[in-house]
Amino acid sequence: MPIYNEPTQRGLQAWRDSLGGLLTALAEDADPGLMRELRENYTRMLRQHPIPEGVVVEPITVSGIPAHRVTPARGSRTRTLIYFHGGAYLFGSAEGYVALGARFALALDAVVLIPDYRLAPEHPFPTPILDCVDFYQGVLEVGVPPESVVFAGDSAGGALTLSVMTRARARGLPLPAAGIVLSPWVDLSHSGASMRTRQGVDPLCSRDALDLQARAFLGDARVTEPDASPVNADLRGLPPILVQIGEAEVMLSGALDLVTRLAEHRVRVSLDVWPDMFHVWHLFAAVLEEGRLGIERAASFAAAALGDG
């Protein structure tokens, strides 16, 4: 396993500790309060990442979906980044992702919107995806031009970045200018080689835990369902996509398969593989240089796609 600096090591341990009750919370006869407690612990862990100065954070609602809006205190504010948070569709929250959203807001000089889509297992597939499509449609309906919008997301949110695009296309909605996909969870079959070769190297994720989380999200749906596993989706006509993945991740093969599928579907795709990096290392930007650099690289990609980078 790679060795990280001490603050990062502490943060990784806090992340692992926050999910210690996952197996119990997902048992069929589990008290619903256990899942609430797990989600609260997860958000508390995420909130340990400091929010940088220079932003204004406020709650909003779009299409009935609650969200957080993060706005740079200075700047043109003519760009909008919709950020779909991670958490295996089971946990995570807009509140927990404010720090990462703020870093994107400052790096891109954009208003960042983080929707609080409903979570499984109470609201299984495809509810989280449909909530995010409704949210995007609502953003367009209040007059935000699609050519000024970028999607981004991590882990399950990375899959949402793609699935919301394909669902929006099916509704006849215009697509955003670009998508940024961080450590994406895009193949719920978990059949790629990295699920074996990075087992024990990845400091956060394992195939067994991911199998459990996938089943809780999917309900009766198949692991190959295109909206749940976008490696199987019709990706034709999507805007430019940036995929960032850590070399130490068990999800590495899924991300590489996604890049191949995007290329086969004639989508302009850029791939960044970061040696030794773990799942969504961007969250650690306050203490990890690679986190800061990853966000800067993603912001530069988005600015270029918006036509002024």
Beta strands, then each sheet from edge to edge (+ up, - down):
strand 1: 55-62
strand 2: 65-72
strand 3: 79-84
strand 4: 110-115
strand 5: 149-154
strand 6: 178-182
strand 7: 241-246
strand 8: 269-274
sheet 1: 1+ 2- 4+ 3+ 5+ 6+ 7+ 8+
end
